[in-house]
Amino acid sequence: MTKRLWVLCSVALLVFLFYGMDQRVLTADMQEEEFNPHCEKLDVAIEKEIQLMIDIFKEEDFDRLTERVNELSASMELLEDEQNRLEVALCLEDVYKERELKAKVNGYHSLLSFTMHMKEEQEDIQFEEITFTIPEIELYLQVEGTLKDRDEKVTIEHDFSFLPGDGYDSRELRLKKEELRDMEENPPPFFLKITEGLAFSSLELLQNPIEKLMLFVNRFFTKQSEVEQKQFTTDALVYSTYFGINVAVITFEKSPWETLRMREYYPFSKTYSVIERAKNVHEELPDYWYPKEAIERGDWNEIVAYYKKHREEMYDFDRELYDYIFTDMFRESSGFEDLIQKVKKNHRNGEF
């Protein structure tokens, strides 16, 4: 009886530990999402316009969104005004408390960035269709905009996971699983593989030299484009992870030889915590690296570019101070004040 009771207690303890730990993590995540951005009171007219956009996203009325973007494309000023409204949308409780809604606002912001870029390039574009898709259980948004009267499409991939990069990784894993499942369920017959190879080789022999050259060039640029896309996305995600900020990657293939790639960074609760710690350090060490003007403007692309540029200098200056800002961790110091005193002592000459 004693042995049986011991086993039951052990199992109960394991269950408690498992669910207790899981609950702790969940609570921390929920508390992180409770972050309330410090915003000035919104103008009533601006709040009304933002609410219209929120209604579009909640109702998933993307036909209405397509019409809205096409109307705004009439001038750069209208597009900029819309972007400015989106940048203060986080001040509304509906947006900052709903992760998927916030992601859609960011995705729309990226779409406007692309439209404005095209306008700067003297290309006035109109959209035939705009779609927003968030796969089930993935913190990953995909926006697609099909251009009107052109066989071209812009794609925006926005990782809005709490741990930047997780959304992209889960998507890649899902796609690979789907690819393997498809190969298992529909394997091409062996003889078909052989005949396809022979047919393709024969076609190459029959083609004239110019066609063969064009085919080779097309294959080369397609492969090169895939490699460049992977590198661009990986680079964006690396710095997204370093600085605790979400990222959207914008891709527009103008031709097999030319691809436009852009990235837009978007803050969330973790990002504001990083900025708050950077501000605390700046107040104690006024000459330490701090992009004050970019932070005041809320220019997140410039903020990331600034820290990307000075990352190694900050790390070499004091590794623990760097870790405190970006990870909220102390290696040797007992707390913030202790860390600052140590840094001041090690750099009495004030050189940065």
N, C-alpha and C positions, 0 to 999 in steps of 0.2 A: 504493500500500500504506500509505504514511504517512497519507494522508487518511482511509483506511478505519479505520486504528487510532485516529486522533484522534476519529472519530465514535463508535466503540465505547466509547472511554474516557469521552467526554462523556455518553453514555447511561448507562454504569455509574455515573458520578458522580451523575447526576440520580436514579437508582434508589436509590443509597445515601442521598442526602440526604432523599429522600421517606420511605423506610422508617425511616431513622435518627431523623428528627424525630418521626415517628408513634410510634416505640418509646419515645422520651424522654417524650412526653406520657402515654403509657399507664403507664409506670413511675411517673411522678409521681402519677397518679391512684391506682394500686395502693398506693403508699406512704402516701397520704393515708388510704386505707381501713384501713391497718394500725394506726391510732390505737387505743390501748387505754385506755378510760376508767379513771380512778382511783376504785376502789370499795372499800368495806369488805367484809370477808368476808360473804357472804350467809347468812342463816339457812337451815338445811337444809329446813325446812318450806316456806319461801317459794320457794326454788329448785325444789323439787319441783312446786309449783303453777305456776310459770313454765314449767317443762319440759312440763307437761300442755298449756299453751296453745301452746307451740312445736310440739308434736306435731300439734295440731289444724291449725295453719297449714301445716305441711309436708305433711300428708295431705290438705289442703283439705277437711276434714270440717266444712263450714259448717252442716250440720244440728245437729251436736253443739255448735257455737259458738252457734247460735240458742237451743238449750235452756239453755245455760250463762247467757247474758245474761238470758233470761226468769226463770231461778231467782234470779239476783242482784238482779233488779228488785224483789224482795220488800222490800228495805230500802235506804235511802241508805248505811248503814254498809257493807253488803256490796259495793255499787258502788264506794265510796271505797277499800275494801281492795283490790279488783281493780285499780283505777287505780294505787294505790301499788305494787302488784306489777309492773305494766307499766313504771312509771317507773324501776325498778331492773333491768329485764330487759336493758338495754344492757350490764350488767356481765357477762353470759354471752357467752362467745366465739361461740357459735352465732348470736347476734343481732347483735353489733356488727361481725362480719366478713361477714355476708350482707345486702346492701343491701335486697333484696326482702323478706326476713323481717323486717328492722327496719321497713320501710314498713308491713307488715301489722300489726305490734305498734302502730305509731303510729295506723294506721287504726282499730284496735280501741279504742285509747285515746280517739279522737275520738268513736266511737260511744257509748262510756260517758259522755263529757261531754254529749252530746245527751240520753241517757237520764236523766242526773241533772238536767239543766236542766228536762226535762219533769216530772220528779218534784217539783222545786221549784215548778213551776207548778200543782201539784196534779193532774197528769195521769199516772196509772199506765198505762204502755204495755206491750204485749207484741208480739213480732215473729213474723210468719208465716214470713218467710224473710230470711236475711242472705247476701249474696254479696260476694266480693272478686275484682276483676278487674284484671290488669295486662296491657295490650295488648303484643304482641310488640315488642321493641326500643324500648319507651318506658319512661322512668322516671317513671311516672305510675300511681297506684293509684286505682281507683274502688270505693267501698263503697256498697252499696245495702241498705237495711233496709225491708222492706215490713211495715207495721203490721197486726196481726191485727184482724179485724173492722172495718177502716177502709180506705177507698180512698185511702190516703196512703202516701207513701214518703219516707224521709230519704236524701239523697245526700251522700256525702263524697268530695271530690276532693283527693288528696294528691300534691303535686309533691315527689318525693324525689330529684331530680337533683342532681348535684354542683355545677352552676351553677344556683342557684334560679331557676325560671321556664322553664328549658329543657324540662322535662317537659310543662308546660302548653302551651307554644308548639308542641311536636311533636304534641300531641294535637289542637290547633286546626287545624294544617296537614293532619293526616290526615283530620279530619272534613270540611274544605272540599274536599279531593281526592275523598273518597267522594261528597259531594254533587254535585260537577261530573261525576263519572263516571256517577252515576245519571241525571243529566239528559241526558247524551250517549247513554246506552244506552236510556233510556226517555223520549224527548221526548214531551210531550202533543201530540196532533194540533191543528192550528191551529183547526179548527172546534170542537173540544172546549173550548178556552180561551174561545171566543166564547160558546158555549152555556152554559158554567158561569157566565160573567159575567152573562149575561142572566137565567139562572135565579136567581142570587143576588139580583140587583136586583129581580126580580119578587117573590121571597120577602120582601124588605125592605118592599116596597109593601103586601103583603098582611098583614103583621104589624100588631098593634095597637100604639099608642104606647108602652105599658109594655114590651112585648117588644123593641121597637126600642131603647128606652132601656137595657134590661138588656144587649142585645147590644153597644151602643156602650160601656157602662161596662166590660163584660168585656174588650173589645178594648183599651180604654185601660189597664186595670190589667195586662193581660198584657204589653203593650208596655212599660209602666213597670217592671214586675217584671224583664223582660229587661235593661233599661238599668241598673237598680239592681244586678242580679246581676253584670253586667259590671264596674261601678264597684267593687263590693265585692271581687271577685276580683282586679282590677287593683291596688287599694290594698294588698291582702294580699301580692301578689307583689312589689310595689315595695319594701316594707319587708323582705320576705324576701331580696331581692337586696341591699339596702343593708347588712343586718346578717349576711349569710352564714348563713341559717337556713332550714330547710324549713318549709312551711306546709300545713295541711289546711283546706279550706273546707267547712263543713257547711251544707247547705240543706234546709229543710223547709217545703214549701208547705202552710200550714194551710187556705188558701182562695185564690181569685183575688185577694183584697184584702189578704191577710196572709201574709207569708213570714218565717220565722225564719232568720236567717243568723248563723253563728258561725265563728270561726277559731281554730285551735290551731297553735302554733309548736313545732317539734321540732328539737333540735340534731343536728348531725353533726360530723365531724372538723373541718371549717372553722370551725364555730361555737365549738368549744372553743379553737381557736387565737385567735379574736377575744377571747374572755373572758380568755385568758392574757395577751394584750397589754394589755388594759384593766386587768388586775390589776397588771401591771408599772408602768404609768403611775400607778395609784393609790398604789403604794408610794412612788413618788418625789414625787408631788403629791397628798397626802392629801385636799385639798379639791376635786380634780377630779371630774367627774361619774362615779359608779360605783355601780350598784345592788347594793350588797353583800348586803343581806338577801335580796333576790329571787334572787341568784345562789346563795347558801347553801341556799335552799329548792329551787332548781331550778325556779323558776316562770318558764318561758320566755315566756309571754304577758305577764307583768308586766315582764320584762327588755326585750322589744321595745317595750312601751308607754313605758317609761322613756326609752329612747334615742330613740324617736319624738318624745317631748315635748321633749327637750333637744338634739336633733340640730343645730338652727340655732345654739344658744348655743355648742355644742362647736366647730362649724365656724368661727364668728366669732372665738372665743377663739384658736384656732391651727389653721389649715387642715392643716398638715403633721402635727400630732399626731393630728388626726381621721383623716387618711389612713392613718397608721401603724396605728392601732387596727383600722380596718375593712378595710384592703387590704394591710397589711404593706409599704407603700411609703414611701420617703423622697424628698422633692422636692429639698431642699437639703442636709440634714444627711448626714454620713458614716455614721451609725449611731444606735442608740438613745441612748447616752450623750451624744452630740453634740446630738441633738434635745432631750433633757431640759435640758441646759445652756442651750441657746438659749431654750427656753420660760421657764426660771427667770430668765434675764437680761432677757427682754422683759416679765416680770410680777413685778418685784422687790417690788412692794407687796403681793403675795399675794392680790390681789382676783380672785375667780372669778365 
